[in-house]
Amino acid sequence: MQMIRNFIVLLISPKVGWQYIDDKCYSSQRVLSSFFFPLLAILAVSSFVPMIYDSASHTISTSLMRAIVAFSVFMLTYYLCVYLLSGFYPQFTRSSLAMSKLSNYVIHNLSFLILLLILINVLNAEFSPLYFLVLYMPYIAYRGVDFLCVDSNKALKFVLISSCMMIFFPLVIWWVLDKFIIY
């Protein structure tokens, strides 16, 4: 429950939210199992909601495939981002605490995108203004730079690289996996 509160505070005030997350210092495994995986499960379940208001194009089989794709996209994105960011910035691999903080940074930023997709699935809208809220994620990432203890001269570069990864990797992976869905 504490992790959900921290995430809500992160959404409302990213700077304070990152301070709360830093104060609690949860391990990345605990955040994955208690917060990220359940959120991914809710995303997968929300993939079935469009069957209610558009049963012609959203059958049970296509909804199931979309749920699998949604789950897979964010799992792959999480592991890719953590792997690549730790490769680009080796200071994160020097200690387990730094690696855990990097993982938590990626988890919380991706969780914002997952929350947006859950809302888009639940709301009946082809073109939703929620798509524009993706632009809030780099701001959340920027406020998390102090949480990661990134040098101030490398902060902008880090935010640009990490934000691009966390926004574009899901899009590319989704596009590739969506080609396997039979409509």
Summary of the structure (lengths in Angstrom):
residues: 183
radius of gyration: 16.7
end to end distance: 38.8
largest distance: 53.0
contacts: 550
relative contact order: 0.15
helix: 81%
strand: 0%
